[in-house]
Amino acid sequence: MPPARVRLLGWCIDKKKEKTKLLDLHHLETFRVVGKTMNFTKAAMILGYSQSSVTSHIQALEKELGTTLLERDRFSKSITLTEAGRSALEYANRLIGMANELITSVRRGTRSRN
């Protein structure tokens, strides 16, 4: 059974402003699928989103992180991960995995108490 999709928020420290802000794990999941397929259209189909929504999620994540994650070639329509994108993809995989473990664990615990 595939893991449940839940909109989750994580925390990110903004070192420039010395304050904590939210990092949308939903955007990370979109980035993770784009990073795996290296194709916005395929990612949109997998996630059940429009291509423009996928693009918006990636742009929002890049803004949240303050860096470019994907290099886009408008002529060939190919994309490649930047160095920051490769690093972010590793973290995204781990964070999404942990979020799914949390959901599974809590649901198991809730069921066992009922």
C-alpha positions in Angstrom: 0.0 0.0 0.0 1.5 3.4 -1.0 2.2 5.9 1.8 -0.6 8.3 2.6 -0.2 11.8 1.2 -0.4 14.3 3.9 0.4 18.0 3.7 3.2 18.5 6.2 5.3 21.5 7.1 8.9 21.3 8.3 11.1 24.0 9.9 13.9 25.8 8.2 16.3 28.2 9.8 16.9 31.4 7.8 20.4 32.3 8.9 20.3 35.8 7.4 17.3 36.8 9.4 18.0 34.6 12.4 14.4 33.3 12.5 12.7 30.1 11.9 10.3 29.8 9.0 8.2 27.0 7.6 9.5 24.7 4.8 6.6 23.0 2.9 7.2 19.3 2.6 4.6 19.2 -0.1 7.0 21.3 -2.2 9.8 18.9 -1.3 7.7 15.9 -2.5 7.1 17.6 -5.8 10.8 18.4 -6.1 11.6 14.8 -5.2 9.5 13.4 -8.0 10.8 16.0 -10.5 14.4 15.1 -9.4 13.6 11.4 -9.9 11.9 11.7 -13.4 13.9 14.8 -14.5 10.7 15.8 -16.3 8.0 18.3 -15.2 5.3 16.6 -17.3 6.0 13.1 -16.0 6.2 14.5 -12.4 2.8 16.2 -12.9 1.3 13.0 -14.2 2.7 10.9 -11.3 1.5 13.5 -8.7 -1.8 14.2 -10.4 -1.1 17.9 -10.7 -1.0 20.2 -13.7 2.4 21.0 -15.0 2.0 24.6 -14.0 1.4 23.5 -10.4 4.6 21.5 -10.4 6.4 24.5 -11.8 4.9 26.7 -9.1 5.9 24.2 -6.3 9.5 24.1 -7.6 9.7 27.9 -7.8 8.3 28.3 -4.3 10.8 25.8 -2.9 13.7 27.6 -4.7 12.4 30.8 -3.2 12.1 29.2 0.3 15.6 27.9 0.1 17.1 30.9 -1.6 18.8 29.0 -4.4 18.3 27.4 -7.8 17.7 23.7 -7.6 17.2 22.9 -11.3 18.8 24.3 -14.4 16.3 24.4 -17.2 17.2 24.4 -20.9 14.3 26.1 -22.7 15.4 24.8 -26.2 15.7 21.1 -25.4 13.3 21.3 -22.4 15.8 19.2 -20.4 16.5 19.8 -16.8 19.5 19.1 -14.6 20.1 19.3 -10.9 22.4 22.0 -9.7 24.9 21.2 -6.9 22.4 22.6 -4.4 19.6 20.6 -6.1 21.6 17.3 -5.7 22.1 18.0 -2.0 18.4 19.1 -1.6 17.2 15.9 -3.3 19.1 13.8 -0.8 17.5 15.7 2.1 14.1 15.6 0.4 14.3 11.8 0.1 15.2 11.4 3.7 12.6 13.9 5.0 9.7 12.4 3.0 10.8 9.0 4.1 10.8 10.1 7.7 7.4 11.8 7.3 5.9 8.6 5.9 7.4 6.6 8.8 5.9 9.1 11.2 2.4 8.7 9.6 2.7 4.9 9.6 3.9 4.7 13.2 1.3 7.0 14.6 -1.5 5.3 12.7 -0.3 1.9 14.0 -0.2 3.3 17.5 -3.6 4.8 17.2 -5.1 1.6 15.9 -3.5 -0.5 18.7 -5.0 1.7 21.4 -8.6 1.5 19.9 
